[in-house]
Amino acid sequence: MTKQILEIENLCVDIDVPSGVLRAVQNISFTVAKGETLSIVGESGCGKSITALSLMNLLPKSAKRSADKLTLDGRDLRDLNEREMSDLRGDAMAMIFQEPMTSLNPAYTIGNQLEEAMLRHRNVSTAEARDRAVFLLEKVGITAARSRLGQYPHQLSGGLRQRVMIAMSLMCEPALILADEPTTALDVTIQAQILHLLAELRHEFDSSLILITHDLGIVARVADRVAVMYAGEFVETGTTEQVFNAPSHPYTQGLLRCIPIPGKTKRGAHLGAIPGIVPNLVGRIEGCHFASRCPYADDACRTGDVALRPSFEKSHEYRCVLSPEICAANLKSGAAA
């Protein structure tokens, strides 16, 4: 049986705001196995980044995290103090942030920032930490790696800065890496290089990866499993093949219709679109969170909680009152339209 590196049950994140309590993450549950890539996808503002920050316990002071279970490699993270969490960050788990220019400290050299994690978490000399930094910079495709250690972040391009962030996350060979939109600020060519690099390094170092993105094209290339997030909830989970080939939730179906398909989508053809906006998460939302934007919603969708239910396979779940058969029919009719 595959070892589970991360196990989460009913994770919630509430944030106090002037108008009330913003329920940013609402009762999400998932696991990540050793060496597996889980991708969390969804529109901006749906709770993806807050989920990652809650795992690292880097939430703002106004936020409150709770969970029935939250373990990393068997260790309970719920009651750790800041010192204990600091011992885990950069060691057992690491994060690749969305914008490397704001994540790297402009006042310190690349070498200082790479070496810091290893000196903090391992009983090694500065020379050993520097050798490790050079090794990883070469691994992530940076030439003249040793000379780069004396440079500052502003002296590197966006693609090189992102590679430095990836190298930094690997300094202590963490069991879990969280990558929050790691290709957003990069051009298409560099995006492809970074994604290929992440996939290669995950296999080489046998780390687990949580990839957060809104780009389903990225997900199709690198993820083993997918969790589709909407308005603080997971609305569909399954293997990449299940979610892409047989999407059950209307939101997932809508997202996939927005993507041009090579060889099928004609030049100049209109792509799909999801009308409306993500609902306000301050206070409680009755019924399905997607009901206000769903073309199939009726009164049953707007009352009571809507739980995740199995689709045609138990490992594929979606949050909808409609049966799998009706969802499949809706997918075909939507594709035909």
Secondary structure as UniProt FT lines:
FT   STRAND          4..17
FT   TURN            18..19
FT   STRAND          20..33
FT   TURN            34..35
FT   STRAND          37..41
FT   TURN            44..45
FT   HELIX           48..56
FT   TURN            61..62
FT   STRAND          63..66
FT   STRAND          69..72
FT   TURN            73..74
FT   STRAND          75..76
FT   TURN            78..79
FT   HELIX           82..88
FT   TURN            90..92
FT   STRAND          93..96
FT   HELIX           100..103
FT   TURN            106..107
FT   HELIX           110..121
FT   HELIX           126..139
FT   TURN            140..141
FT   HELIX           145..148
FT   TURN            149..150
FT   HELIX           153..155
FT   HELIX           158..169
FT   TURN            170..172
FT   STRAND          176..180
FT   TURN            182..185
FT   HELIX           188..205
FT   STRAND          208..213
FT   HELIX           216..222
FT   STRAND          225..230
FT   TURN            231..232
FT   STRAND          233..239
FT   HELIX           240..245
FT   HELIX           250..257
FT   TURN            262..264
FT   TURN            267..268
FT   TURN            289..290
FT   HELIX           291..293
FT   TURN            295..296
FT   HELIX           299..302
FT   STRAND          308..310
FT   TURN            314..315
FT   STRAND          317..319
FT   HELIX           324..336
//
